[in-house]
């Protein structure tokens, strides 16, 4: 009888079982891939990581009610890079020994704070991009001549309305 083993976790399979099917949900592969904020994980690996105690995805599925509000506020002020490095350190130590209750609570609180801070930074980035585009639209293109009447905005609107200059009471 021929036996195969998973190269990542070492499970042994009989001839009828498939190593390919196992590798889709192998916990060793899911742990090697790392947390979902570092790399884009497929849904199947994210679900596997959510079942492993001490991972970022597992911590997100846990309630954050036991964490005091002062701690939540303190974590939400931290920079995103600092939160991510601490999450990686906590996850690696908890995967080796998951009996450390204080570290588990800290991982849960930090993972929930990471989601909030990441959303906040994404909205800031989107707002900055929108303001940049708006400023580019409101600035006139390079003038075709030195005459104010020949300048146009990028939206196609003339800088000066017909009938007079803006200083004479006309609106742009």
N, C-alpha and C positions, 0 to 999 in steps of 0.2 A: 504494500500500500504506500503510495507516494504522499509525502507531506510537504506542505509549503509553510513558510513563516513570513509574517509581516516584517519588512526590513526596519520599520520605525519602532514598533512596540514589542515585537518578538512573539506575538501570538502564533500558535501553530494551528494549521488548518488541514483537514483531511482532503482527500482528492475531490470530493463533490462540492466542497465549499470554495468560495471565491475570495481571493485576496484583494482583488480589485474592488469588490463591493465593500469589503471591510475598510479599505483605505479611505473611502468617502466619508467615513464616520470615525476614523481612528483618533483617539484622544491625544496620542503622542504627536501626530501631525498638527492637530489644532493648537497644541501648546507651543510647538516650534514656530508656527506662523506668527504668534504674538497677538497683542490686543488689536481690536478693530480700529482704534484710532491711529495706529501706526501704518497699517496696510489695509487695503480693501479685501475683506474676507468674503468668501461665498457664504450664502445663507446656511448651508449644511454645516460648515465649520463653525459659524457663529452659534448655531444651536448646540453643537457639541461643547463649545467653550462655556455656554451658559449652564451646562450641567456639571462642570468641574468646579468644585469649591476652591475659591481663592483667585479666580480669574476676574478680569475687568467686566466681562459680559455677565458673569454670575453675580457680581456685586451690583450691577445695574438692575438686576431682577429682584434684588432684596429691598425691603422697605427701609427708608431712611428716617423713620420716626424717632428712633432712640437717640439720634444725634442732637445735642443742644443747638439752639438757634445761633448762639454766639460762634460756635465752631463752624456752622454752615456759612455764616457771613465771612468769617476769616478765610475759609477755603475759597470762597467765591471772589475774593480780592486778589488771590495769588495769580501770578502770570501763568499762562497755559503751559509753557515749557517746563516750569517747575513742577506743576501738577503732574505732567506726563512722566517726568523722570522719577518722581516719587511713586507714581502708580506702577511703573515698571519694576522698581526695587521691591515694593510691597508684594507684587504678584510673584516675583521670582522667589522671595523668601517664604511666601505662603504655600507655593506649590511643593516646596521641600518639606515643610512642617505646617499643617493646617490647624494646629491646636492653639495657636496664639490668638486669643479672642480680641485683644486690643488692636492688633494689626488688622484683623478682619473688619472690625468696626471702622477703623481708619480708612481701609480700602473702600468700604461701602460709601462713606462720606465723601471721600475724594473723587470716586467715580461719578457720583451725582453732581458734585461741584464741577467736574470736568465738562459734563454735558452743558451745564449752564454757561460756563465761561466760553466754551467753544461756540455756542449759539450767539453769545454777546459779541464775540470777535467777528463772527461771520456777518452779523448785521452791521457792525461798524464798517467792515470792508465793503459791503454792498452799498451802504450809504455814501462812503467816500467815492466809490466808483460812479454812483449816480450824480453826485455833486460835480465830479470832474467832467462827466458828459454834459451836464447842464451848463457849466462854465464854457466848455468848448462850443456849444451851440450859441451862447450869447455873445461870444467874441466875434468880431467881424473877420472875414477872410483877409488875406493880404490885400491892401488897397491896390486898385488897378491904376490909380493916379493919386496925386496929392489932394484931389478935390473930395470933400466930404460927401458930396452927392453921389459919387461913384462907388461907395463902399456898401457891401452886402454882408449880412450874417450868413452862417452856414446853413441855416434853415431856408435860405432863399429870400428872406425879407430884406428890403432895403433899409439901410441905417437911418436914412432921412425920408420922411414921408413927403409926398408931393404937396406943394403948396407952401413950403417954408421949412426953416430949420427948427429943431426942437427948442432952441432957446427963444423962439418967437411964439411959443404957446402950442406948437403942434406936438402930438404924441408920437412916439416911435411905433 
